[in-house]
Amino acid sequence: MKRERLTPTIVMLVLSMLVGFSLLGLVYKPSLLMVLVLGLVVLSMAVALLVYAVKFDRQMRGREKAHEESTQK
């Protein structure tokens, strides 16, 4: 049974986070320090989510291959 990959969903989540942060910065016009701090938080969360999604997809593909090989023998 093939599972849908997680990475495209996480990429859409990251893009929506970045767009939302950008729009919030344009509408609210906070101080530069606040924008930098929140930008770094959003960016670090985005990178962490992408890294874990790619790792998860690789592990799931490896398990699916192992399961297919074990059922074919």
N, CA, C, O and CB atoms as a CASP TS submission, in Angstrom:
PFRMAT TS
TARGET T0000
AUTHOR 0000-0000-0000
METHOD Language model
MODEL 1
PARENT N/A
ATOM      1  N   MET     1       0.838  -1.174   0.000  1.00  0.00           N
ATOM      2  CA  MET     1       0.000   0.000   0.000  1.00  0.00           C
ATOM      3  C   MET     1       0.889   1.246   0.000  1.00  0.00           C
ATOM      4  O   MET     1       1.711   1.436   0.896  1.00  0.00           O
ATOM      5  CB  MET     1      -0.957  -0.007   1.217  1.00  0.00           C
ATOM      6  N   LYS     2       0.716   2.063  -0.988  1.00  0.00           N
ATOM      7  CA  LYS     2       1.518   3.286  -1.107  1.00  0.00           C
ATOM      8  C   LYS     2       0.878   4.392  -0.278  1.00  0.00           C
ATOM      9  O   LYS     2      -0.339   4.576  -0.287  1.00  0.00           O
ATOM     10  CB  LYS     2       1.651   3.726  -2.596  1.00  0.00           C
ATOM     11  N   ARG     3       1.722   5.120   0.436  1.00  0.00           N
ATOM     12  CA  ARG     3       1.251   6.263   1.209  1.00  0.00           C
ATOM     13  C   ARG     3       1.603   7.547   0.477  1.00  0.00           C
ATOM     14  O   ARG     3       2.576   7.609  -0.274  1.00  0.00           O
ATOM     15  CB  ARG     3       1.859   6.261   2.629  1.00  0.00           C
ATOM     16  N   GLU     4       0.801   8.556   0.709  1.00  0.00           N
ATOM     17  CA  GLU     4       1.083   9.868   0.132  1.00  0.00           C
ATOM     18  C   GLU     4       2.261  10.481   0.872  1.00  0.00           C
ATOM     19  O   GLU     4       2.398  10.327   2.086  1.00  0.00           O
ATOM     20  CB  GLU     4      -0.167  10.799   0.204  1.00  0.00           C
ATOM     21  N   ARG     5       3.105  11.177   0.127  1.00  0.00           N
ATOM     22  CA  ARG     5       4.276  11.789   0.733  1.00  0.00           C
ATOM     23  C   ARG     5       3.883  12.992   1.581  1.00  0.00           C
ATOM     24  O   ARG     5       2.918  13.696   1.283  1.00  0.00           O
ATOM     25  CB  ARG     5       5.275  12.203  -0.343  1.00  0.00           C
ATOM     26  N   LEU     6       4.645  13.209   2.633  1.00  0.00           N
ATOM     27  CA  LEU     6       4.377  14.291   3.575  1.00  0.00           C
ATOM     28  C   LEU     6       5.017  15.605   3.142  1.00  0.00           C
ATOM     29  O   LEU     6       4.521  16.678   3.485  1.00  0.00           O
ATOM     30  CB  LEU     6       4.874  13.911   4.953  1.00  0.00           C
ATOM     31  N   THR     7       6.107  15.531   2.396  1.00  0.00           N
ATOM     32  CA  THR     7       6.873  16.725   2.052  1.00  0.00           C
ATOM     33  C   THR     7       6.060  17.788   1.309  1.00  0.00           C
ATOM     34  O   THR     7       6.165  18.959   1.673  1.00  0.00           O
ATOM     35  CB  THR     7       8.051  16.334   1.217  1.00  0.00           C
ATOM     36  N   PRO     8       5.251  17.455   0.287  1.00  0.00           N
ATOM     37  CA  PRO     8       4.482  18.518  -0.381  1.00  0.00           C
ATOM     38  C   PRO     8       3.514  19.245   0.556  1.00  0.00           C
ATOM     39  O   PRO     8       3.309  20.451   0.415  1.00  0.00           O
ATOM     40  CB  PRO     8       3.705  17.932  -1.539  1.00  0.00           C
ATOM     41  N   THR     9       2.932  18.540   1.486  1.00  0.00           N
ATOM     42  CA  THR     9       2.030  19.159   2.447  1.00  0.00           C
ATOM     43  C   THR     9       2.788  20.133   3.355  1.00  0.00           C
ATOM     44  O   THR     9       2.310  21.231   3.641  1.00  0.00           O
ATOM     45  CB  THR     9       1.324  18.083   3.287  1.00  0.00           C
ATOM     46  N   ILE    10       3.962  19.718   3.797  1.00  0.00           N
ATOM     47  CA  ILE    10       4.771  20.573   4.664  1.00  0.00           C
ATOM     48  C   ILE    10       5.273  21.797   3.901  1.00  0.00           C
ATOM     49  O   ILE    10       5.358  22.885   4.469  1.00  0.00           O
ATOM     50  CB  ILE    10       5.958  19.784   5.243  1.00  0.00           C
ATOM     51  N   VAL    11       5.605  21.630   2.619  1.00  0.00           N
ATOM     52  CA  VAL    11       6.039  22.770   1.805  1.00  0.00           C
ATOM     53  C   VAL    11       4.909  23.793   1.701  1.00  0.00           C
ATOM     54  O   VAL    11       5.153  24.996   1.799  1.00  0.00           O
ATOM     55  CB  VAL    11       6.479  22.302   0.391  1.00  0.00           C
ATOM     56  N   MET    12       3.682  23.328   1.505  1.00  0.00           N
ATOM     57  CA  MET    12       2.542  24.254   1.458  1.00  0.00           C
ATOM     58  C   MET    12       2.350  24.954   2.812  1.00  0.00           C
ATOM     59  O   MET    12       2.031  26.143   2.851  1.00  0.00           O
ATOM     60  CB  MET    12       1.249  23.497   1.062  1.00  0.00           C
ATOM     61  N   LEU    13       2.537  24.243   3.890  1.00  0.00           N
ATOM     62  CA  LEU    13       2.438  24.836   5.222  1.00  0.00           C
ATOM     63  C   LEU    13       3.499  25.915   5.414  1.00  0.00           C
ATOM     64  O   LEU    13       3.207  26.993   5.932  1.00  0.00           O
ATOM     65  CB  LEU    13       2.579  23.754   6.303  1.00  0.00           C
ATOM     66  N   VAL    14       4.724  25.625   4.999  1.00  0.00           N
ATOM     67  CA  VAL    14       5.819  26.588   5.143  1.00  0.00           C
ATOM     68  C   VAL    14       5.552  27.828   4.295  1.00  0.00           C
ATOM     69  O   VAL    14       5.764  28.951   4.753  1.00  0.00           O
ATOM     70  CB  VAL    14       7.165  25.947   4.742  1.00  0.00           C
ATOM     71  N   LEU    15       5.090  27.631   3.068  1.00  0.00           N
ATOM     72  CA  LEU    15       4.782  28.778   2.216  1.00  0.00           C
ATOM     73  C   LEU    15       3.675  29.635   2.816  1.00  0.00           C
ATOM     74  O   LEU    15       3.748  30.863   2.776  1.00  0.00           O
ATOM     75  CB  LEU    15       4.379  28.309   0.821  1.00  0.00           C
ATOM     76  N   SER    16       2.661  28.998   3.367  1.00  0.00           N
ATOM     77  CA  SER    16       1.582  29.774   3.983  1.00  0.00           C
ATOM     78  C   SER    16       2.070  30.517   5.232  1.00  0.00           C
ATOM     79  O   SER    16       1.616  31.627   5.509  1.00  0.00           O
ATOM     80  CB  SER    16       0.409  28.852   4.346  1.00  0.00           C
ATOM     81  N   MET    17       2.990  29.907   5.981  1.00  0.00           N
ATOM     82  CA  MET    17       3.570  30.599   7.137  1.00  0.00           C
ATOM     83  C   MET    17       4.347  31.833   6.691  1.00  0.00           C
ATOM     84  O   MET    17       4.214  32.901   7.290  1.00  0.00           O
ATOM     85  CB  MET    17       4.490  29.652   7.930  1.00  0.00           C
ATOM     86  N   LEU    18       5.152  31.693   5.650  1.00  0.00           N
ATOM     87  CA  LEU    18       5.958  32.816   5.178  1.00  0.00           C
ATOM     88  C   LEU    18       5.093  33.937   4.596  1.00  0.00           C
ATOM     89  O   LEU    18       5.364  35.115   4.825  1.00  0.00           O
ATOM     90  CB  LEU    18       6.956  32.335   4.131  1.00  0.00           C
ATOM     91  N   VAL    19       4.057  33.570   3.849  1.00  0.00           N
ATOM     92  CA  VAL    19       3.154  34.582   3.286  1.00  0.00           C
ATOM     93  C   VAL    19       2.392  35.288   4.406  1.00  0.00           C
ATOM     94  O   VAL    19       2.242  36.510   4.388  1.00  0.00           O
ATOM     95  CB  VAL    19       2.161  33.936   2.281  1.00  0.00           C
ATOM     96  N   GLY    20       1.917  34.525   5.367  1.00  0.00           N
ATOM     97  CA  GLY    20       1.205  35.117   6.494  1.00  0.00           C
ATOM     98  C   GLY    20       2.085  36.055   7.293  1.00  0.00           C
ATOM     99  O   GLY    20       1.642  37.128   7.703  1.00  0.00           O
ATOM    100  N   PHE    21       3.332  35.659   7.519  1.00  0.00           N
ATOM    101  CA  PHE    21       4.262  36.526   8.243  1.00  0.00           C
ATOM    102  C   PHE    21       4.529  37.801   7.453  1.00  0.00           C
ATOM    103  O   PHE    21       4.582  38.889   8.026  1.00  0.00           O
ATOM    104  CB  PHE    21       5.582  35.788   8.525  1.00  0.00           C
ATOM    105  N   SER    22       4.695  37.672   6.155  1.00  0.00           N
ATOM    106  CA  SER    22       4.947  38.855   5.314  1.00  0.00           C
ATOM    107  C   SER    22       3.757  39.809   5.326  1.00  0.00           C
ATOM    108  O   SER    22       3.926  41.022   5.452  1.00  0.00           O
ATOM    109  CB  SER    22       5.260  38.430   3.869  1.00  0.00           C
ATOM    110  N   LEU    23       2.554  39.257   5.194  1.00  0.00           N
ATOM    111  CA  LEU    23       1.356  40.102   5.217  1.00  0.00           C
ATOM    112  C   LEU    23       1.165  40.778   6.575  1.00  0.00           C
ATOM    113  O   LEU    23       0.785  41.946   6.652  1.00  0.00           O
ATOM    114  CB  LEU    23       0.119  39.271   4.875  1.00  0.00           C
ATOM    115  N   LEU    24       1.428  40.041   7.622  1.00  0.00           N
ATOM    116  CA  LEU    24       1.320  40.614   8.958  1.00  0.00           C
ATOM    117  C   LEU    24       2.313  41.759   9.140  1.00  0.00           C
ATOM    118  O   LEU    24       1.989  42.782   9.743  1.00  0.00           O
ATOM    119  CB  LEU    24       1.552  39.538  10.021  1.00  0.00           C
ATOM    120  N   GLY    25       3.519  41.578   8.616  1.00  0.00           N
ATOM    121  CA  GLY    25       4.516  42.641   8.704  1.00  0.00           C
ATOM    122  C   GLY    25       4.120  43.872   7.912  1.00  0.00           C
ATOM    123  O   GLY    25       4.389  44.998   8.333  1.00  0.00           O
ATOM    124  N   LEU    26       3.482  43.666   6.769  1.00  0.00           N
ATOM    125  CA  LEU    26       3.047  44.809   5.960  1.00  0.00           C
ATOM    126  C   LEU    26       1.870  45.545   6.581  1.00  0.00           C
ATOM    127  O   LEU    26       1.823  46.774   6.540  1.00  0.00           O
ATOM    128  CB  LEU    26       2.675  44.348   4.569  1.00  0.00           C
ATOM    129  N   VAL    27       0.931  44.825   7.149  1.00  0.00           N
ATOM    130  CA  VAL    27      -0.273  45.437   7.702  1.00  0.00           C
ATOM    131  C   VAL    27       0.008  46.082   9.060  1.00  0.00           C
ATOM    132  O   VAL    27      -0.412  47.211   9.316  1.00  0.00           O
ATOM    133  CB  VAL    27      -1.386  44.392   7.834  1.00  0.00           C
ATOM    134  N   TYR    28       0.714  45.364   9.921  1.00  0.00           N
ATOM    135  CA  TYR    28       0.907  45.827  11.298  1.00  0.00           C
ATOM    136  C   TYR    28       2.030  46.853  11.414  1.00  0.00           C
ATOM    137  O   TYR    28       1.966  47.741  12.264  1.00  0.00           O
ATOM    138  CB  TYR    28       1.202  44.647  12.206  1.00  0.00           C
ATOM    139  N   LYS    29       3.050  46.745  10.580  1.00  0.00           N
ATOM    140  CA  LYS    29       4.229  47.630  10.586  1.00  0.00           C
ATOM    141  C   LYS    29       4.879  47.700  11.972  1.00  0.00           C
ATOM    142  O   LYS    29       4.949  48.770  12.576  1.00  0.00           O
ATOM    143  CB  LYS    29       3.832  49.043  10.128  1.00  0.00           C
ATOM    144  N   PRO    30       5.355  46.550  12.472  1.00  0.00           N
ATOM    145  CA  PRO    30       6.004  46.540  13.787  1.00  0.00           C
ATOM    146  C   PRO    30       7.434  47.087  13.693  1.00  0.00           C
ATOM    147  O   PRO    30       7.909  47.446  12.615  1.00  0.00           O
ATOM    148  CB  PRO    30       6.017  45.107  14.370  1.00  0.00           C
ATOM    149  N   SER    31       8.095  47.140  14.835  1.00  0.00           N
ATOM    150  CA  SER    31       9.476  47.623  14.857  1.00  0.00           C
ATOM    151  C   SER    31      10.382  46.612  14.144  1.00  0.00           C
ATOM    152  O   SER    31      10.037  45.439  14.000  1.00  0.00           O
ATOM    153  CB  SER    31       9.958  47.858  16.324  1.00  0.00           C
ATOM    154  N   LEU    32      11.531  47.090  13.710  1.00  0.00           N
ATOM    155  CA  LEU    32      12.464  46.255  12.956  1.00  0.00           C
ATOM    156  C   LEU    32      12.972  45.090  13.800  1.00  0.00           C
ATOM    157  O   LEU    32      13.144  43.984  13.287  1.00  0.00           O
ATOM    158  CB  LEU    32      13.641  47.093  12.458  1.00  0.00           C
ATOM    159  N   LEU    33      13.209  45.326  15.072  1.00  0.00           N
ATOM    160  CA  LEU    33      13.696  44.257  15.951  1.00  0.00           C
ATOM    161  C   LEU    33      12.668  43.135  16.072  1.00  0.00           C
ATOM    162  O   LEU    33      13.022  41.956  16.033  1.00  0.00           O
ATOM    163  CB  LEU    33      14.029  44.817  17.345  1.00  0.00           C
ATOM    164  N   MET    34      11.404  43.500  16.217  1.00  0.00           N
ATOM    165  CA  MET    34      10.353  42.493  16.320  1.00  0.00           C
ATOM    166  C   MET    34      10.240  41.691  15.026  1.00  0.00           C
ATOM    167  O   MET    34      10.054  40.475  15.061  1.00  0.00           O
ATOM    168  CB  MET    34       9.010  43.155  16.653  1.00  0.00           C
ATOM    169  N   VAL    35      10.349  42.360  13.904  1.00  0.00           N
ATOM    170  CA  VAL    35      10.279  41.670  12.612  1.00  0.00           C
ATOM    171  C   VAL    35      11.435  40.679  12.477  1.00  0.00           C
ATOM    172  O   VAL    35      11.238  39.553  12.021  1.00  0.00           O
ATOM    173  CB  VAL    35      10.308  42.689  11.445  1.00  0.00           C
ATOM    174  N   LEU    36      12.625  41.091  12.868  1.00  0.00           N
ATOM    175  CA  LEU    36      13.784  40.210  12.769  1.00  0.00           C
ATOM    176  C   LEU    36      13.658  38.992  13.675  1.00  0.00           C
ATOM    177  O   LEU    36      13.939  37.870  13.253  1.00  0.00           O
ATOM    178  CB  LEU    36      15.046  40.974  13.111  1.00  0.00           C
ATOM    179  N   VAL    37      13.242  39.206  14.906  1.00  0.00           N
ATOM    180  CA  VAL    37      13.110  38.094  15.856  1.00  0.00           C
ATOM    181  C   VAL    37      12.029  37.126  15.389  1.00  0.00           C
ATOM    182  O   VAL    37      12.261  35.917  15.346  1.00  0.00           O
ATOM    183  CB  VAL    37      12.779  38.620  17.274  1.00  0.00           C
ATOM    184  N   LEU    38      10.863  37.636  15.041  1.00  0.00           N
ATOM    185  CA  LEU    38       9.792  36.750  14.579  1.00  0.00           C
ATOM    186  C   LEU    38      10.142  36.090  13.245  1.00  0.00           C
ATOM    187  O   LEU    38       9.773  34.942  13.002  1.00  0.00           O
ATOM    188  CB  LEU    38       8.484  37.530  14.447  1.00  0.00           C
ATOM    189  N   GLY    39      10.850  36.814  12.389  1.00  0.00           N
ATOM    190  CA  GLY    39      11.285  36.233  11.120  1.00  0.00           C
ATOM    191  C   GLY    39      12.235  35.064  11.332  1.00  0.00           C
ATOM    192  O   GLY    39      12.133  34.042  10.653  1.00  0.00           O
ATOM    193  N   LEU    40      13.154  35.214  12.271  1.00  0.00           N
ATOM    194  CA  LEU    40      14.073  34.114  12.577  1.00  0.00           C
ATOM    195  C   LEU    40      13.340  32.910  13.175  1.00  0.00           C
ATOM    196  O   LEU    40      13.671  31.763  12.874  1.00  0.00           O
ATOM    197  CB  LEU    40      15.160  34.590  13.543  1.00  0.00           C
ATOM    198  N   VAL    41      12.360  33.174  14.007  1.00  0.00           N
ATOM    199  CA  VAL    41      11.567  32.077  14.583  1.00  0.00           C
ATOM    200  C   VAL    41      10.802  31.342  13.491  1.00  0.00           C
ATOM    201  O   VAL    41      10.812  30.112  13.442  1.00  0.00           O
ATOM    202  CB  VAL    41      10.586  32.612  15.652  1.00  0.00           C
ATOM    203  N   VAL    42      10.145  32.087  12.621  1.00  0.00           N
ATOM    204  CA  VAL    42       9.380  31.473  11.532  1.00  0.00           C
ATOM    205  C   VAL    42      10.312  30.709  10.599  1.00  0.00           C
ATOM    206  O   VAL    42       9.994  29.595  10.183  1.00  0.00           O
ATOM    207  CB  VAL    42       8.591  32.544  10.743  1.00  0.00           C
ATOM    208  N   LEU    43      11.448  31.289  10.271  1.00  0.00           N
ATOM    209  CA  LEU    43      12.392  30.633   9.377  1.00  0.00           C
ATOM    210  C   LEU    43      12.959  29.361   9.997  1.00  0.00           C
ATOM    211  O   LEU    43      13.088  28.350   9.307  1.00  0.00           O
ATOM    212  CB  LEU    43      13.521  31.584   9.019  1.00  0.00           C
ATOM    213  N   SER    44      13.297  29.391  11.277  1.00  0.00           N
ATOM    214  CA  SER    44      13.826  28.183  11.926  1.00  0.00           C
ATOM    215  C   SER    44      12.770  27.090  12.012  1.00  0.00           C
ATOM    216  O   SER    44      13.082  25.913  11.832  1.00  0.00           O
ATOM    217  CB  SER    44      14.343  28.512  13.329  1.00  0.00           C
ATOM    218  N   MET    45      11.518  27.469  12.285  1.00  0.00           N
ATOM    219  CA  MET    45      10.443  26.472  12.297  1.00  0.00           C
ATOM    220  C   MET    45      10.245  25.874  10.917  1.00  0.00           C
ATOM    221  O   MET    45      10.023  24.670  10.790  1.00  0.00           O
ATOM    222  CB  MET    45       9.133  27.094  12.790  1.00  0.00           C
ATOM    223  N   ALA    46      10.324  26.700   9.882  1.00  0.00           N
ATOM    224  CA  ALA    46      10.150  26.214   8.516  1.00  0.00           C
ATOM    225  C   ALA    46      11.245  25.233   8.138  1.00  0.00           C
ATOM    226  O   ALA    46      10.970  24.187   7.550  1.00  0.00           O
ATOM    227  CB  ALA    46      10.132  27.378   7.535  1.00  0.00           C
ATOM    228  N   VAL    47      12.479  25.563   8.471  1.00  0.00           N
ATOM    229  CA  VAL    47      13.591  24.669   8.153  1.00  0.00           C
ATOM    230  C   VAL    47      13.459  23.359   8.918  1.00  0.00           C
ATOM    231  O   VAL    47      13.664  22.287   8.348  1.00  0.00           O
ATOM    232  CB  VAL    47      14.935  25.341   8.477  1.00  0.00           C
ATOM    233  N   ALA    48      13.118  23.434  10.203  1.00  0.00           N
ATOM    234  CA  ALA    48      12.960  22.219  11.005  1.00  0.00           C
ATOM    235  C   ALA    48      11.839  21.339  10.452  1.00  0.00           C
ATOM    236  O   ALA    48      11.994  20.121  10.366  1.00  0.00           O
ATOM    237  CB  ALA    48      12.673  22.579  12.473  1.00  0.00           C
ATOM    238  N   LEU    49      10.721  21.944  10.079  1.00  0.00           N
ATOM    239  CA  LEU    49       9.617  21.168   9.513  1.00  0.00           C
ATOM    240  C   LEU    49      10.015  20.482   8.208  1.00  0.00           C
ATOM    241  O   LEU    49       9.681  19.318   7.989  1.00  0.00           O
ATOM    242  CB  LEU    49       8.411  22.070   9.274  1.00  0.00           C
ATOM    243  N   LEU    50      10.721  21.194   7.354  1.00  0.00           N
ATOM    244  CA  LEU    50      11.154  20.600   6.085  1.00  0.00           C
ATOM    245  C   LEU    50      12.139  19.458   6.301  1.00  0.00           C
ATOM    246  O   LEU    50      12.043  18.422   5.644  1.00  0.00           O
ATOM    247  CB  LEU    50      11.786  21.663   5.194  1.00  0.00           C
ATOM    248  N   VAL    51      13.084  19.640   7.216  1.00  0.00           N
ATOM    249  CA  VAL    51      14.070  18.591   7.486  1.00  0.00           C
ATOM    250  C   VAL    51      13.380  17.336   8.014  1.00  0.00           C
ATOM    251  O   VAL    51      13.663  16.230   7.552  1.00  0.00           O
ATOM    252  CB  VAL    51      15.129  19.085   8.496  1.00  0.00           C
ATOM    253  N   TYR    52      12.486  17.501   8.971  1.00  0.00           N
ATOM    254  CA  TYR    52      11.813  16.337   9.533  1.00  0.00           C
ATOM    255  C   TYR    52      10.862  15.683   8.532  1.00  0.00           C
ATOM    256  O   TYR    52      10.701  14.463   8.553  1.00  0.00           O
ATOM    257  CB  TYR    52      11.052  16.733  10.782  1.00  0.00           C
ATOM    258  N   ALA    53      10.240  16.453   7.672  1.00  0.00           N
ATOM    259  CA  ALA    53       9.356  15.873   6.657  1.00  0.00           C
ATOM    260  C   ALA    53      10.151  15.031   5.664  1.00  0.00           C
ATOM    261  O   ALA    53       9.718  13.942   5.287  1.00  0.00           O
ATOM    262  CB  ALA    53       8.586  16.980   5.915  1.00  0.00           C
ATOM    263  N   VAL    54      11.304  15.525   5.240  1.00  0.00           N
ATOM    264  CA  VAL    54      12.135  14.759   4.306  1.00  0.00           C
ATOM    265  C   VAL    54      12.640  13.483   4.966  1.00  0.00           C
ATOM    266  O   VAL    54      12.623  12.420   4.345  1.00  0.00           O
ATOM    267  CB  VAL    54      13.323  15.609   3.813  1.00  0.00           C
ATOM    268  N   LYS    55      13.090  13.574   6.218  1.00  0.00           N
ATOM    269  CA  LYS    55      13.538  12.379   6.946  1.00  0.00           C
ATOM    270  C   LYS    55      12.410  11.373   7.092  1.00  0.00           C
ATOM    271  O   LYS    55      12.619  10.175   6.903  1.00  0.00           O
ATOM    272  CB  LYS    55      14.077  12.761   8.329  1.00  0.00           C
ATOM    273  N   PHE    56      11.228  11.844   7.423  1.00  0.00           N
ATOM    274  CA  PHE    56      10.077  10.962   7.599  1.00  0.00           C
ATOM    275  C   PHE    56       9.731  10.262   6.283  1.00  0.00           C
ATOM    276  O   PHE    56       9.464   9.061   6.271  1.00  0.00           O
ATOM    277  CB  PHE    56       8.863  11.759   8.119  1.00  0.00           C
ATOM    278  N   ASP    57       9.735  11.009   5.180  1.00  0.00           N
ATOM    279  CA  ASP    57       9.423  10.400   3.886  1.00  0.00           C
ATOM    280  C   ASP    57      10.449   9.349   3.506  1.00  0.00           C
ATOM    281  O   ASP    57      10.091   8.294   2.981  1.00  0.00           O
ATOM    282  CB  ASP    57       9.349  11.467   2.802  1.00  0.00           C
ATOM    283  N   ARG    58      11.714   9.621   3.764  1.00  0.00           N
ATOM    284  CA  ARG    58      12.762   8.635   3.451  1.00  0.00           C
ATOM    285  C   ARG    58      12.579   7.372   4.282  1.00  0.00           C
ATOM    286  O   ARG    58      12.709   6.264   3.760  1.00  0.00           O
ATOM    287  CB  ARG    58      14.165   9.231   3.700  1.00  0.00           C
ATOM    288  N   GLN    59      12.283   7.524   5.558  1.00  0.00           N
ATOM    289  CA  GLN    59      12.071   6.365   6.407  1.00  0.00           C
ATOM    290  C   GLN    59      10.864   5.560   5.957  1.00  0.00           C
ATOM    291  O   GLN    59      10.910   4.330   5.941  1.00  0.00           O
ATOM    292  CB  GLN    59      11.902   6.794   7.850  1.00  0.00           C
ATOM    293  N   MET    60       9.789   6.235   5.591  1.00  0.00           N
ATOM    294  CA  MET    60       8.588   5.525   5.152  1.00  0.00           C
ATOM    295  C   MET    60       8.840   4.781   3.844  1.00  0.00           C
ATOM    296  O   MET    60       8.376   3.653   3.679  1.00  0.00           O
ATOM    297  CB  MET    60       7.418   6.504   4.985  1.00  0.00           C
ATOM    298  N   ARG    61       9.572   5.397   2.907  1.00  0.00           N
ATOM    299  CA  ARG    61       9.894   4.710   1.653  1.00  0.00           C
ATOM    300  C   ARG    61      10.766   3.489   1.920  1.00  0.00           C
ATOM    301  O   ARG    61      10.586   2.445   1.294  1.00  0.00           O
ATOM    302  CB  ARG    61      10.606   5.668   0.677  1.00  0.00           C
ATOM    303  N   GLY    62      11.713   3.620   2.854  1.00  0.00           N
ATOM    304  CA  GLY    62      12.562   2.485   3.212  1.00  0.00           C
ATOM    305  C   GLY    62      11.765   1.353   3.820  1.00  0.00           C
ATOM    306  O   GLY    62      12.008   0.185   3.517  1.00  0.00           O
ATOM    307  N   ARG    63      10.817   1.688   4.675  1.00  0.00           N
ATOM    308  CA  ARG    63       9.977   0.648   5.276  1.00  0.00           C
ATOM    309  C   ARG    63       9.068  -0.009   4.245  1.00  0.00           C
ATOM    310  O   ARG    63       8.841  -1.218   4.294  1.00  0.00           O
ATOM    311  CB  ARG    63       9.137   1.235   6.404  1.00  0.00           C
ATOM    312  N   GLU    64       8.546   0.785   3.310  1.00  0.00           N
ATOM    313  CA  GLU    64       7.695   0.214   2.267  1.00  0.00           C
ATOM    314  C   GLU    64       8.490  -0.745   1.386  1.00  0.00           C
ATOM    315  O   GLU    64       7.994  -1.811   1.021  1.00  0.00           O
ATOM    316  CB  GLU    64       7.072   1.328   1.411  1.00  0.00           C
ATOM    317  N   LYS    65       9.724  -0.369   1.042  1.00  0.00           N
ATOM    318  CA  LYS    65      10.564  -1.259   0.237  1.00  0.00           C
ATOM    319  C   LYS    65      10.873  -2.541   0.991  1.00  0.00           C
ATOM    320  O   LYS    65      10.813  -3.629   0.418  1.00  0.00           O
ATOM    321  CB  LYS    65      11.866  -0.557  -0.161  1.00  0.00           C
ATOM    322  N   ALA    66      11.204  -2.420   2.276  1.00  0.00           N
ATOM    323  CA  ALA    66      11.502  -3.603   3.080  1.00  0.00           C
ATOM    324  C   ALA    66      10.271  -4.495   3.202  1.00  0.00           C
ATOM    325  O   ALA    66      10.377  -5.721   3.161  1.00  0.00           O
ATOM    326  CB  ALA    66      12.002  -3.195   4.475  1.00  0.00           C
ATOM    327  N   HIS    67       9.122  -3.882   3.349  1.00  0.00           N
ATOM    328  CA  HIS    67       7.892  -4.663   3.467  1.00  0.00           C
ATOM    329  C   HIS    67       7.581  -5.368   2.142  1.00  0.00           C
ATOM    330  O   HIS    67       7.184  -6.533   2.145  1.00  0.00           O
ATOM    331  CB  HIS    67       6.711  -3.755   3.886  1.00  0.00           C
ATOM    332  N   GLU    68       7.754  -4.680   1.021  1.00  0.00           N
ATOM    333  CA  GLU    68       7.514  -5.298  -0.282  1.00  0.00           C
ATOM    334  C   GLU    68       8.474  -6.455  -0.528  1.00  0.00           C
ATOM    335  O   GLU    68       8.072  -7.494  -1.053  1.00  0.00           O
ATOM    336  CB  GLU    68       7.648  -4.261  -1.395  1.00  0.00           C
ATOM    337  N   GLU    69       9.745  -6.282  -0.152  1.00  0.00           N
ATOM    338  CA  GLU    69      10.715  -7.353  -0.340  1.00  0.00           C
ATOM    339  C   GLU    69      10.391  -8.557   0.535  1.00  0.00           C
ATOM    340  O   GLU    69      10.543  -9.698   0.100  1.00  0.00           O
ATOM    341  CB  GLU    69      12.120  -6.850  -0.037  1.00  0.00           C
ATOM    342  N   SER    70       9.948  -8.313   1.761  1.00  0.00           N
ATOM    343  CA  SER    70       9.634  -9.417   2.652  1.00  0.00           C
ATOM    344  C   SER    70       8.378 -10.166   2.209  1.00  0.00           C
ATOM    345  O   SER    70       8.280 -11.374   2.425  1.00  0.00           O
ATOM    346  CB  SER    70       9.461  -8.907   4.070  1.00  0.00           C
ATOM    347  N   THR    71       7.421  -9.480   1.598  1.00  0.00           N
ATOM    348  CA  THR    71       6.203 -10.153   1.159  1.00  0.00           C
ATOM    349  C   THR    71       6.412 -10.893  -0.158  1.00  0.00           C
ATOM    350  O   THR    71       5.681 -11.838  -0.453  1.00  0.00           O
ATOM    351  CB  THR    71       5.071  -9.148   1.014  1.00  0.00           C
ATOM    352  N   GLN    72       7.403 -10.478  -0.958  1.00  0.00           N
ATOM    353  CA  GLN    72       7.648 -11.159  -2.226  1.00  0.00           C
ATOM    354  C   GLN    72       8.423 -12.458  -2.025  1.00  0.00           C
ATOM    355  O   GLN    72       8.358 -13.335  -2.887  1.00  0.00           O
ATOM    356  CB  GLN    72       8.407 -10.243  -3.177  1.00  0.00           C
ATOM    357  N   LYS    73       9.139 -12.612  -0.941  1.00  0.00           N
ATOM    358  CA  LYS    73       9.940 -13.817  -0.713  1.00  0.00           C
ATOM    359  C   LYS    73       9.142 -14.958  -0.213  1.00  0.00           C
ATOM    360  O   LYS    73       9.687 -16.036   0.023  1.00  0.00           O
ATOM    361  CB  LYS    73      11.026 -13.546   0.239  1.00  0.00           C
TER
END
